[in-house]
Amino acid sequence: MEKFSKWRPFLPLQAPSSSPLSLALYPFALAFGLVRVTLLAVLALLHFVLVDTLLAPLGAVARPLSSLLTALTARLALVLLGYYWIPVETVSAKRARGGVAQTAGAPRKGDLIIANWTSYVDVLFYAFRHNPTFLVPVFAAPAASGETFGRATGTGSASILLPSSSARCDGYEAVSALSLLARTGALPPTTGSTQGTVFKTLADARKAAPGPVLLFPEATTSNGRAVLRFGEGVLAEEVGKDGIVWIKFTRHAAPTTLLPTATCPIPAVAAHAFAFAATLPLPRSMAVRTLHPSAAPSSPSFLPSEVLASQPGGLAAAKDDKAVWREACGIVLAETGRVRRVPGMGWAEKTSFLEYYAKSRESRRR
């Protein structure tokens, strides 16, 4: 994996080598996997018929029943996958003094949730807890691929990365939970390729949604060990004036010989999900950290310029006034998850990684 080291945030986390015990238990794990996949398919069908087909056209009128059914199907799916208990921790900002003394409450209509994206499990959790309107950034054009990189650039360096895409965010597509599960690992949509409703701004989405909206600003999944760079034009507006902004970070356990990791940075969700389900019914772990609203971007005391000034490069990290909010939200998301940011690595760079990764796998098969 050393040749992929420059794309480390996109690399699938590797489990330790198989042990004699894991090999002996594999037939039982496979049997559990077949049962799990069957039950999960039944839950998905029920959700599609009851929520996406019958209740979705009714809008806000049916939201209480829709939220109840979504919470039920999503929580059952999490239990089937081994998530019997999911701890949620409310934290204060690294810059703040003291701890959090009061509870944070829950997101409601008009609120914006900003979260990292690592797996379809994340989607199930947020559907269960908040039943939000999921938003994915839509970009004007796909990122360039097939260009030279590494030593092929003629620089003699193997660590040269492709330049970030100049394609800007044209809006935000509202995506159902089931559709988002299928998109796990994929690159973001581009203008003209969307199927759902596209909102020009987050403010428009927050006004139209029957409940809170949830944005994955990274626009694609990573392995959860860092926060990716947000694309150009994402969060290019003041997000704190129309409601509360919630910063949430999910982190999954590292893989073991018996349990693979839930993170799915590669667009092979069906194969990953089956391998993830084909395990013994052992408890899995994930953690969700929520930044307290008093330290979030919607707080009156939150100053994006102050957040940027505390980082290397200071205000120079933002190219213009609109980029200030994007950079500040990226910083607080990384601080909430206690991980680093990779400003030179985003969805555009993942395009090149996926191309190189596919060619590498193909060459190994020969």
C-alpha positions in Angstrom: 0.0 0.0 0.0 3.0 2.3 0.1 2.4 3.4 -3.5 -1.0 4.7 -2.4 0.4 6.6 0.6 -0.4 10.0 -0.8 -4.0 9.0 -1.0 -4.1 7.7 2.6 -7.6 9.2 3.5 -9.1 7.1 0.7 -7.4 3.8 1.5 -9.6 0.9 2.8 -8.5 0.0 6.3 -6.8 -3.4 6.2 -7.7 -6.1 8.8 -5.0 -8.2 10.4 -4.1 -11.5 8.7 -6.6 -14.3 9.1 -6.1 -16.5 12.1 -6.9 -20.2 12.3 -9.9 -19.3 14.5 -11.4 -16.9 12.0 -11.0 -19.4 9.2 -12.7 -22.1 11.3 -15.6 -19.8 12.1 -16.0 -18.5 8.5 -18.8 -21.0 7.5 -20.8 -19.9 10.5 -20.1 -16.2 9.7 -21.2 -16.8 6.1 -24.5 -18.4 7.3 -25.2 -15.4 9.5 -24.4 -13.1 6.6 -27.0 -14.7 4.4 -29.6 -14.3 7.1 -28.6 -10.7 7.8 -28.7 -9.7 4.1 -32.1 -11.3 3.7 -33.5 -9.4 6.7 -31.9 -6.2 5.6 -33.4 -6.5 2.2 -36.8 -6.9 3.7 -36.3 -3.8 5.9 -35.2 -1.8 2.8 -38.3 -2.9 0.9 -40.6 -2.0 3.7 -38.9 1.4 4.0 -39.2 2.1 0.3 -42.8 1.2 0.1 -44.0 2.8 3.3 -41.8 5.9 3.6 -40.4 6.7 0.2 -43.5 5.7 -1.9 -46.5 6.3 0.3 -45.5 9.0 2.8 -42.9 11.1 1.0 -45.4 12.7 -1.3 -47.4 14.0 1.7 -44.5 16.1 2.9 -44.7 17.7 6.4 -48.1 16.3 7.0 -46.8 12.7 7.2 -43.5 13.6 8.9 -44.4 12.3 12.4 -45.3 8.8 11.0 -42.4 8.9 8.5 -39.9 9.7 11.3 -41.3 6.9 13.4 -41.1 4.3 10.6 -37.6 5.5 9.5 -36.3 5.3 13.1 -37.8 1.8 13.4 -36.3 0.4 10.1 -32.9 2.2 10.5 -32.5 1.0 14.2 -33.4 -2.6 13.3 -30.9 -2.4 10.5 -28.2 -1.2 12.9 -29.1 -4.0 15.4 -28.8 -6.6 12.6 -25.3 -5.2 11.8 -24.2 -5.5 15.4 -24.7 -2.0 16.7 -26.6 -2.7 19.9 -25.5 0.5 21.6 -24.1 3.6 20.0 -22.5 6.2 22.4 -23.1 9.8 21.6 -20.8 12.4 23.2 -21.4 16.2 23.4 -18.1 18.1 23.4 -17.0 21.7 23.6 -14.6 23.3 21.2 -10.9 22.9 21.7 -10.6 26.7 21.9 -13.3 26.9 24.6 -12.6 26.8 28.3 -14.1 24.2 30.6 -16.5 21.4 29.7 -20.1 21.2 28.6 -22.5 21.7 31.5 -25.9 21.4 29.8 -27.4 19.0 27.3 -27.4 20.0 23.7 -31.0 19.1 22.7 -31.8 17.8 19.3 -31.9 19.2 15.7 -35.2 20.4 14.4 -36.7 22.1 11.4 -34.5 24.9 10.0 -31.3 23.4 11.6 -28.3 22.3 9.6 -26.2 19.3 10.5 -22.7 19.2 9.1 -21.1 15.8 9.3 -18.2 13.7 8.0 -19.1 10.7 5.8 -17.4 7.3 6.1 -19.9 4.6 5.6 -23.5 3.6 4.9 -23.7 3.0 8.7 -23.4 6.8 9.2 -26.5 7.2 7.0 -28.5 4.6 9.0 -27.5 6.3 12.3 -28.6 9.8 11.2 -31.8 8.5 9.7 -32.6 6.7 13.0 -31.7 9.7 15.2 -32.9 12.7 13.2 -34.6 11.6 9.9 -33.1 14.6 8.2 -33.2 15.7 4.6 -29.8 14.4 3.3 -27.9 16.9 1.1 -25.0 16.2 -1.2 -23.1 18.9 -3.1 -23.6 19.1 -6.8 -20.6 20.4 -8.8 -20.5 22.1 -12.2 -18.3 19.5 -13.8 -16.5 16.2 -13.0 -12.9 16.4 -11.9 -10.3 15.8 -14.5 -8.9 12.3 -14.6 -6.3 10.5 -16.7 -3.7 13.1 -16.1 -0.1 12.4 -15.2 1.0 12.4 -11.5 3.8 11.2 -9.3 7.1 10.6 -11.2 5.3 10.7 -14.5 5.1 14.5 -14.1 8.9 14.7 -14.7 9.6 16.2 -11.3 11.3 13.1 -9.9 8.9 13.1 -7.0 6.4 10.3 -6.3 4.3 12.5 -4.0 3.1 15.1 -6.5 -0.7 15.3 -6.3 -3.1 16.4 -9.0 -4.3 19.9 -8.7 -7.7 20.3 -7.1 -10.7 20.6 -9.4 -11.8 24.2 -10.2 -15.4 23.0 -10.6 -17.6 24.9 -8.2 -20.6 23.7 -6.2 -23.7 24.6 -8.1 -26.1 23.6 -5.4 -27.2 20.7 -3.1 -29.2 17.7 -4.1 -31.8 16.3 -1.7 -31.2 12.5 -1.5 -33.3 9.8 0.2 -31.6 7.6 2.8 -31.9 4.5 0.6 -30.4 6.3 -2.4 -27.6 7.7 -0.3 -26.8 4.2 1.0 -26.3 3.1 -2.6 -24.0 6.1 -3.3 -21.6 5.3 -0.5 -18.1 5.6 -1.8 -19.1 7.3 -5.0 -18.0 10.7 -6.4 -20.5 13.6 -6.0 -23.1 14.3 -8.7 -22.5 17.0 -11.4 -24.9 19.4 -12.9 -27.3 17.5 -15.3 -26.8 14.1 -13.6 -29.0 14.7 -10.6 -32.2 12.9 -10.0 -33.6 14.6 -6.9 -34.5 18.2 -6.0 -31.5 20.6 -6.2 -31.4 23.6 -4.0 -29.3 26.6 -5.0 -28.3 27.4 -1.4 -28.4 25.8 2.0 -30.8 28.5 3.1 -33.3 27.4 0.5 -33.0 23.7 1.5 -33.5 24.6 5.2 -36.7 26.5 4.4 -38.1 23.8 2.3 -37.3 20.7 4.3 -39.9 19.4 6.8 -37.2 18.7 9.4 -33.4 19.4 9.8 -31.1 19.0 6.8 -27.8 17.1 6.9 -24.9 18.0 4.7 -21.9 15.9 3.9 -19.6 18.7 2.8 -16.8 16.3 1.9 -19.1 15.1 -0.9 -17.7 11.6 -0.8 -16.6 9.0 1.8 -13.2 8.7 3.4 -11.8 6.1 5.8 -12.6 8.4 8.7 -9.0 9.1 9.8 -9.0 12.7 8.5 -11.4 15.4 7.3 -11.2 15.9 3.5 -11.1 19.3 1.9 -14.5 20.8 1.1 -15.1 21.5 -2.6 -15.1 25.0 -4.0 -18.4 26.7 -3.4 -19.5 24.4 -0.6 -20.8 26.3 2.4 -20.2 29.5 0.6 -22.7 31.4 2.7 -23.3 32.4 6.3 -24.8 29.3 7.7 -25.4 30.4 11.3 -28.2 32.9 10.8 -31.1 30.6 9.8 -31.1 28.2 12.7 -28.7 26.1 14.7 -25.7 24.4 13.1 -24.8 21.0 14.4 -21.3 19.7 13.9 -21.1 15.9 14.2 -18.3 13.4 13.6 -18.6 9.6 13.4 -15.7 7.3 14.0 -15.7 3.6 13.5 -13.6 0.9 15.2 -10.5 -0.4 13.4 -10.9 -3.8 11.7 -10.0 -7.0 13.5 -9.6 -10.6 12.3 -13.3 -11.3 13.1 -14.9 -7.9 12.3 -14.1 -5.8 9.2 -14.4 -2.0 9.5 -17.5 -0.2 8.6 -15.7 2.5 6.6 -16.3 2.3 2.9 -14.2 4.8 0.9 -14.4 2.7 -2.3 -17.5 2.7 -4.5 -18.1 -1.0 -4.0 -20.9 -0.8 -1.5 -22.6 -4.1 -2.3 -19.5 -6.2 -1.9 -18.5 -4.2 1.2 -21.9 -4.6 2.8 -22.0 -8.4 2.2 -18.5 -8.8 3.7 -19.5 -6.6 6.5 -22.7 -8.6 7.2 -20.9 -12.0 6.8 -19.6 -12.0 10.3 -20.6 -13.5 13.7 -23.2 -11.6 15.7 -20.5 -9.8 17.8 -21.1 -6.3 19.0 -19.6 -3.6 16.9 -18.6 -0.1 18.0 -18.8 3.4 16.6 -18.7 6.7 18.4 -20.5 9.9 17.5 -19.2 13.2 18.8 -21.4 16.3 18.7 -20.1 19.9 19.1 -22.2 21.8 21.6 -24.3 24.5 19.9 -22.7 27.1 22.2 -19.4 26.5 20.3 -20.9 25.8 16.9 -21.0 28.1 13.8 -24.5 29.3 14.7 -23.3 30.6 18.1 -23.2 34.4 18.4 -19.7 34.1 19.8 -18.5 32.1 16.8 -16.2 34.2 14.5 -14.8 32.4 11.4 -11.9 34.8 11.2 -10.9 33.9 14.8 -11.1 30.2 14.0 -8.9 30.6 10.9 -6.4 32.8 12.8 -5.7 30.0 15.2 -4.6 27.7 12.3 -1.3 27.6 10.3 -1.7 30.1 7.4 -4.4 32.1 9.2 -6.9 34.0 7.1 -4.7 33.3 4.0 -6.3 29.8 3.9 -9.5 31.3 2.7 -9.4 32.6 -0.9 -12.3 35.0 -0.5 -14.9 36.1 2.0 -17.2 33.2 1.0 -14.5 30.6 1.7 -14.1 31.8 5.3 -17.2 29.9 6.4 -16.2 26.8 4.5 -12.7 26.7 6.0 -14.0 27.5 9.5 -16.5 24.7 9.4 -13.8 22.3 8.2 -11.6 23.2 11.1 -14.3 22.7 13.8 -15.4 19.4 12.2 -11.9 18.1 12.5 -11.5 19.4 16.0 -14.8 17.8 17.0 -13.5 14.4 15.7 -10.0 15.0 17.0 -8.5 14.2 13.6 -6.4 16.2 11.2 -7.6 18.0 8.1 -6.1 17.3 4.7 -6.6 20.6 2.8 -4.9 19.1 -0.4 -7.2 16.1 -0.6 -10.8 16.2 -1.6 -13.3 14.7 -3.9 -11.4 15.8 -7.0 -8.3 14.0 -5.8 -10.4 10.9 -5.2 -11.2 10.8 -8.9 -7.5 10.2 -9.6 -7.1 7.8 -6.8 -10.0 5.6 -8.0 -8.6 5.5 -11.5 -5.2 4.5 -10.2 -6.6 2.1 -7.7 -8.7 0.3 -10.4 -5.6 0.1 -12.8 -3.5 -1.3 -10.0 -6.1 -4.0 -9.1 -6.4 -4.9 -12.8 -2.7 -5.3 -13.2 -2.5 -7.6 -10.2 -5.1 -9.9 -11.7 -3.0 -10.4 -14.9 
